[in-house]
Amino acid sequence: MSNSISFNDFMKIDLRIGVVKSVERIPGSNKLYKIIADLGELGDRQLVAGIAEYYKPEDLIGKNIVVVANLESKKIFGVVSEGMLLAADDNGVPVLITTVKPVKPGTRVR
């Protein structure tokens, strides 16, 4: 398979469980939320995610999400995003990757 990566390359991706602490719309955008997620010993991370059309803020608070914790920061709509939450794309609709039961914030995903 031409898109294959090595196991060592995969292990460079730092996937962590984050617990959503706050969610707010980014002014001027219909799609973007600014999300603060607790990543345990890594601290709180600010994430920008294009899920506002599909999720209400109150439905996200307290949820376990999977976060790419070592992604390079990027400014989106004037807001710095310090990681990326993971979601499946179900015919254009994002479905958040989460856990079946509560997991301690910052737990590594392997």
TORRO-490585 format. One record per atom (N, C-alpha, C, CB): x, y, z; residue in one letter. Coordinates in steps of 0.05 Angstrom, whole numbers, plus 5000, padded with zeros to 4 digits. Glycine has a CB too. Layout:
! TORRO-490585
XYZA ...
! end
This chain:
! TORRO-490585
501749765000M 500050005000M 501850255000M 498150005025M 501350434982S 503150664979S 502850875001S 502650794952S 500550875015N 500151075036N 500950965064N 497251155037N 502250745065S 503050615090S 505150785104S 504050335086S 505050785130I 507150905146I 508250695165I 506151155163I 510650735175S 511850545193S 510550565221S 514850575195S 510850355236F 509850365264F 511250585279F 510350095278F 513850625274N 515350835288N 514251115281N 518350825281N 513451155256D 512151405248D 509551445262D 511851425218D 507951235263F 505351255277F 505751325307F 503850985275F 507751215320M 508251265348M 509151555353M 510351075358M 509851705332K 510551985335K 508052155340K 512052085311K 505752045333I 503252195337I 502352155366I 501052095318I 502152375381D 501452365409D 498452395412D 503052575426D 497052175413L 494052175416L 493452155446L 492751945400L 491852345456R 491152355484R 488152385488R 492652575498R 487152295511I 484452345519I 484252625530I 483352125539I 482452775520G 481853045531G 478953045541G 482353265510G 478553195562V 475753225572V 475053515567V 475553165603V 472753555553V 471953815544V 470953975569V 469653795523V 472254205573K 471554385595K 469754615587K 474154495608K 470254725563S 468654945553S 468554955523S 469755215564S 466355065513V 465955085484V 464655345478V 464154845473V 465655495459E 464455745451E 464855785421E 465555985467E 462855915409R 463055975380R 465256185375R 460356085370R 466456165353I 468456365345I 466956575329I 470756235328I 467156825338P 465657045324P 466357055294P 466357305337P 464357085278G 464757115249G 464656845234G 467257245244G 464456625249S 464356365236S 461856215244S 466856195244S 460556075225N 458255915231N 459055625238N 456355915208N 461455555232K 462355275234K 464255215257K 463555185209K 465655425267L 467855375285L 467155425315L 470155545278L 468155245331Y 468155265360Y 470955305370Y 466755025374Y 471255445392K 473755445408K 473155265432K 474655745417K 474655055434I 474254845455I 476654845473I 473754565442I 476154845499I 478354805519I 478054525529I 478255025542I 480154365526A 480154085535A 482354045555A 480453895511A 481753905576D 483653825597D 485153575588D 482153775625D 487753605584L 489453375576L 491153275599L 491153445552L 490153295623G 491653195647G 494253335651G 492152895644G 496453185653E 499053295658E 500053485636E 501153075662E 498853475612L 499553655591L 498153925593L 498953525564L 496253945612G 494854185617G 492454225598G 496654425613G 491254455600D 488954515583D 489954595555D 487254745594D 488454505535R 489154575507R 486754715494R 490054325491R 487354915478Q 485355055463Q 485354925435Q 485955365461Q 482954835426L 482654715400L 480554875384L 481754415403L 481054895358V 479055005340V 477954775324V 480255245322V 475354745324A 474054525310A 471654605294A 473354295330A 471354515270G 469154585253G 466754395256G 469954575224G 465654395281I 463454215287I 460954355297I 464354015308I 460954625296A 458754785307A 456054735294A 459455075306A 456054655269E 453554595256E 452254325265E 453954585226E 453754165279Y 452853895286Y 452653835316Y 454753705274Y 453954005332Y 453953955361Y 453354215376Y 456653835370Y 451754185397K 451254415415K 453354415436K 448354395428K 454254655445P 456354665465P 455654505490P 456754955474P 453154515500E 452454375524E 452554065521E 449654455533E 452453975496D 452653685491D 455553585491D 451353615464D 457453775490L 460253695489L 461653715516L 461753875469L 460653885534I 461953925560I 462053655575I 460354145577I 464453595585G 464853355600G 465453105583G 462453305617G 465253125557K 465752895540K 468752835538K 464552945512K 469352575536N 472052495529N 472352505499N 472652205540N 474452635490I 475152655462I 477952555458I 474652935450I 478652485433V 481352405426V 482652655413V 481452155408V 484952725423V 486352965414V 489152895403V 486553175436V 489853005380V 492652995371V 494153215387V 492953025339V 495653135407A 496753325426A 499353455416A 497253185452A 500753335397N 503253445388N 503153555360N 505453225389N 500753635351L 500453765326L 501454055328L 497453755316L 502854155308E 503754425308E 501454625311E 505354485282E 501754825328S 499655025332S 499155175305S 500355225354S 496555265302K 495855405278K 493655605285K 494855215256K 493755845274K 491756045279K 489556005258K 492956335277K 487055975268I 484755935251I 482656145259I 483655645253I 481856315240F 479856525246F 480856705269F 477156405252F 483456745271G 484556915291G 484956785318G 482857145294G 484356525320V 484556375345V 486656155342V 481756255354V 488456135361V 490555925360V 489355655368V 492956005378V 489855455351S 489055185357S 491555035365S 487555045333S 491454905388E 493854765399E 493554455397E 494254845428E 492254365377G 491854075374G 489454035356G 491453935401G 488553785353M 486353725336M 484653505349M 487253645307M 482053545350L 480353325360L 479853145336L 477753425372L 479452885341L 479052695320L 476052635317L 480652435325L 475252615292A 472452545286A 472452385260A 470752805283A 470552205258A 470052055233A 468352225215A 468651775239A 468652195189D 467152335169D 464952145159D 468952455146D 462552185167D 460252015159D 458652175138D 458451935183D 459452145113N 458152295091N 458052595096N 455252195087N 460352705105G 460552995110G 459753085137G 458953135090G 458752905154V 457952965181V 460152865201V 455152845188V 461253045217P 463352955236P 462052805259P 464953195246P 463252575265V 462452405288V 464852385306V 461352125279V 464652515330L 466952515348L 467852245357L 466352685372L 470552215358I 471751965369I 471852005399I 474551905356I 470551825414T 470451855443T 470851585455T 467651975451T 470451565481T 470851315496T 468151205505T 472751355519T 468050945510V 465650815519V 465150875549V 465850505515V 467350905564K 467050975592K 469151195598K 467550725611K 468751335621P 470651555628P 473551455630P 469751685654P 475251625620V 478151565621V 479551815632V 479251485592V 481651775648K 483051995660K 484152185638K 485351885677K 483752445641P 484852635622P 487852605618P 484252915630P 488752615593G 491552585587G 492452305582G 493152695610G 490752105585T 491451835580T 492251805551T 489051635587T 494451665546R 495351625518R 493651415504R 498351535518R 493051475479V 491551285462V 493551135445V 489351435444V 493250875444R 495150705428R 493550505412R 497150555446R 
! end
